[in-house]
Amino acid sequence: MNRNTGVARRRVSVARTKSPERGTPGEHQIVLPPAEPLRELPPTHPALNYLRGRGFDPAAIAEGWDVYYCAGNSEVQPFFPDPRLVVPLFSVELVAPGKKVAQLAGWQARAIEEDRTGKLPNFLFCRGMQRNRCLYNMPAAMNADGPLFLVKGVTDTWRLSTYVVGLLGWTLSVTQGHYITRDFRHRPIVVFLDRDHEREAQRLAREIRLVREMRNDPTPVVVGQVPDHRADLADCTASEALGAACSALRQFNDDRLMGIFRGLAPLVTQDRPAQWDVPGLSD
């Protein structure tokens, strides 16, 4: 039972064996790089200091988001020599009528140190991953009952917890659009992109409205505003992100939504369901 929501939770089987699995992947098999769970790292570890420097609580990220630390990877492509956070990415697939399964769809490796050579990208995605078929945090978001926030990336998602999915980019693919209109019907949507990408956010909102109209779902879609002095939600403090989210929800003129989301405050700052704890999905 989750102490914040009072909702009973059970594990959903995902398509991976060990955490993380080592070795050479077979065809179409997703394998995580050799890594350690954040909760097993000492308190002064550089990976935890990186999170503190970004304004995140390392304990909350370690317990809630299934994030790992990898000192360097020469086993699973793409290889990387520098220390990184490894973030598993899950999809929810409809495998039979009424049966949905959470599956490991890939991973992102995020740099925690500045690359002075300029040769290593900040973000790497595993080889063979179809990024346009993923929405970060989708299993947990499906378990919520209320508004849905649509953001760009992983760290933006961490700011808003249960009621949010990450696009892993600026655009909405056909498959991602299908997930949103199929699995989040009749849920108001707030599009939250970076402050300097408001035009893309407006276009994205129009696209979702159009698809919803085609599927006879008139539930509104609006665009949220990142605070003036911040570049994106990840750059906000937890209270700033919560305030921006509440301001966006006022556009719906629905006190019920505000009541639901105010209950999220403890989840944003403290506890949060595990990435694939999705009651209602079949094992």
Secondary structure, 3 states (H helix, E strand, C coil): CCCCCCCCCCECCCCCCCCCCCCCCCCCCCCCCCCEEHHHCCCCCHHHHHHHHCCCCHHHHHHHCCCEEECCECCCCCCECCCEEEEEEEEEEEEECCEEEEEEEEEEEEECCCCCCCCCCCEEECCCCCHHHCCECHHHHHHCCCCEEEECCHHHHHHHHHHEEECCCCCCCHHHHHHHHHHCCCCCEEEECCHHHHHHHHHHHHHHHHHHHHCCCCCCEEECCCCCCCCCHHHCCHHHHHHHHHHHHHHHCCHHHHHHHHCCHHHHHCCCCCCCECCCCCC
